[in-house]
């Protein structure tokens, strides 16, 4: 229960903060969360559950932090990719908005 609650909050926060720092609207950020959060959570469970199991079963104590940090760097790379990619309807909608803005500026 703790893993699902913590990862949901952390991943939602990451996507939200990334969107805010890029200047996206709250509506676009919430749409991004609705479209991508489930996938990010599922990938997270596929990465972190086996990692933690392996750490405590197979990896000696003195190497656990190193392995966890290596997986953490890879995970951060994936989160960055997921937070910055354009997805389905969001991509189409964004393209349409940019097209409308370009037409307004050219008139």
N, C-alpha and C positions, 0 to 999 in steps of 0.2 A: 504494500500500500504506500509506503514511504517513497519507493522508487517512482511509482507512477505519479504521485502528487508532486514530488520534487521535480521530476523531469518535465512534466506538463508546465509548471510555473516557470522553470528555467528556460525552456525552449520558447514559450510564449514571450517571455521577457526579452530574449535575444532577438527574435523576429521583430518585436515592437520597437526596441531601441535602435536596431539597425534601420528600420523604416523611418523613424523620427530623425535620426542623424542624416539620412539621405533627403529629408524634406518632403516625404510622402504624406498624404492626408491620412487622417485617422480612419476614414472609410476604406481607403486602399489597404492600409495595414491590417484592419480587421478582416478584409476580404482575403488577404494573403494568409492570415492565420487560419481562416476557415478552409482554404484550399490546401495548405501545406502541412498543418500541424499533425494530422494523423499519420501522414507518411514519415515525417521527421521522428515522431514517437516510435513508430514501428521499426525504423532503421536503428534508432537508439537502443531499443530493446534487443535487437539482433546483434548489436555491437557490444553493449555494456553487460548484459547478463552473462554471455559466455566469457567475456573478459574477466569479470569478477569471480565467476566460478573457477576459471583456470588459475587466477591469481592465488586463490586460497587453497586450491587442491594441488597444483603442480609447481608453482613458482616459489623458490625459497624466499624467506622473509626479506633478506637484504636486497632482492631484485624487484620486489613488488612495486615500490614507488616508481622505479625507472620504467617498468612495463606500463604501469597505469598512466604515467605522463606521456609516453610515446603514443598510446592509444588516444589520450586526450588531445594531443596535437592533431592527429588524423581526424578525430571527431570535430574539432573546431574548424578544420578545413571543410568538412562536409557541411557543417552548420552555415558557414559563410557562403558556400555554394548554394545551399537550399534557400537561404534568406535573400540572395541576390538574383536568383534566376526568375525569369518571367514564366508564369504558368497559365496555360489554357486561356480561359475567358479573361483573366486579368491582363494577359499579354495583348489580346485582341482589343480590349477596352482601352488600354493605354495607347495602343497604336492609333485607334480612332480618335482619341482625345488629342493626340499630337498632330494628327492630320487636320483636325478642325482648327487647332491653334495656328498651324502654319498657314492655313487658308485665310484666317483672320488677319494675320500679319502681312500677307501678300496683297491684300485688298486695299 
